[in-house]
Amino acid sequence: MRALRTLAGFTAEASQFYLSHVAVIPPPELRRKVFNWIDAWRQRLDNGDVEQSSFAADGFLKLLEQLRVVLLQDSVLMRERFPYHCLWQDSLFQDELYLEFECELNPALENEVEPADLLLQRAVPVLENKASVLQQLLNLLN
């Protein structure tokens, strides 16, 4: 995994990256337009209106619900990169809700400032290392 993270342009350490486009969450009305059958299955599962209920079915629906968000967020980037792809002809990407979401997300893509807590996470090991070296030097001098 470390190699994959570095090849993707992130640091080798886990959870040491930030994707600016995930800061903007698509509105629920837009999310429901992706995999629109999920809500019906969620309701059936919650009401016990299925032959067999399981944690796997619940987990699968949660995964699909999360993939709705990821698909919409990433589509803005992909649409910019591949503007003539036939996928963008789908009515979802012509929908006013999607176009509003795209307009809301674009400024976040331009903002490359990483959150302070992530910067601090990266700085703490470096600071700890520097303090350790200084302590060792002081110990040698005494």
Buried (B, 14 or more C-beta within 10 A) or exposed (E): EEEEBEEEEBEEEEEBEBEBBEEBBBEEEBBBBBBEEBEEBBEBBEEEEEEEBEEEBEEBBEEBBEBBBEBBBBBBEBBEEEEEEEEBEEEBBEBEBBEEBBEBBEEBBEEEEEEEEEEEBEEEEEEEEEEEEEEEEEEEEE
